Amino acid sequence: MGVMSLFLVPFMGLGPQRRRKSIGERQFLFVKLRDIFPAKETAYIRKTPPAWPHPGYTEEEMLAVTPAHRPPKTVGDWLAWKLVRMARWATDIATGIGREQQVDMKNPTTAVAAQKPLTEAQWLVRVIFLESIAGVPGMVGGMLRHLHSLRRLKRDNGWIETLLEESFNERMHLLVFSKLSEIGWFMKTMILGAQGVFFNAMFLSYLISPKITHRFVGYLEEEAVHTYTRLLREIEQGDLPKWSDPNFQIPEIAVTYWRMAEGKRTMKDLILYIRADEAVHRGVNHTLGNLNQVEDPNPFVSEYKAGAEQQKPSAVLKGTGYEREEVIG
């Protein structure tokens, strides 16, 4: 039996009402909302700071982030985009998102509303699952480029650092959301299985075609920006009472990592930071997918020649990424 068949076995033979009830119960078995975040004390260590301090954004940069889409230009682009669309469809099913809660699939980069909003628990199921996957590509790409640099006895020109930092950033998203929930065994099993499949798929994909892999991740991050834009909309509309409450306590790990200012620590502020991170990953991967994978330096960490400083990409990137001639010349 296929993976999807195994997933559907518990619901076969159930009537529509019973099936809907089972899905709802299953989601709460995955995640139980928390209101407190207990800290674990040790005898000597006070805290462990993040390995990569967050660069930070202005409020204007975060509010300016919008869903965007890079139209496929090559067969590889088209393949990457279709794979992401299929992955999103499978994720909706795997996380129990009903048809009335799905956005218009014909307009994946602009539709941010559904007939029925998700609950806080449903959102946690979705984002925890997605962020557990999102931290894989950067680590795989960084690892393979590290090994490639060792074999060639040559510098990597800054790609490894950016890819590993991207992976670290996605893991921080996951850790923050995990502080809001108690993850059940079924969710942990789903994450384990998905991670195993996705890691090996990314490993083979990056060996075969790094360009297509970066394009795939760029499209994946387009979907992430779309998802968090919808989440922000539902928070602003009051569809999520707990998270719409300005007094809702976000985890201290988030305040520390993003250096969130006093008075700017609501759930909406947290999602604005996370969405901006995803927008950066979107632009970075679309840009890296446009470069020579062996010889070109990483334009996001490079110093530019005098008179060419204006060519360096900005911190929060345009959604379609930069063409090679824009940043390399």
Secondary structure, DSSP 8 states (H G I E B T S, - for coil): --HHHHHHGGGTT--HHHHHHHHHHHHHHHEEE-S-------SS------SS------HHHHHT---------SHHHHHHHHHHHHHHHHHHHHTT--GGGS--TTSTTT----SS---HHHHHHHHHHHHHHHTHHHHHHHHHHHHHHHHHTS--TTHHHHHHHHHHHHHHHHHHHHTTEEE-HHHHHHHHHHHHHHHHHHHHHHHH-HHHHHHHHHHHHHHHHHHHHHHHHHHHTTSSHHHHSTT----HHHHHHHT--TT--SHHHHHHHHHHHHHHHHHHHHHHTTS-TTT---TTT----TT-GGGS--SS--TT---HHHHT-
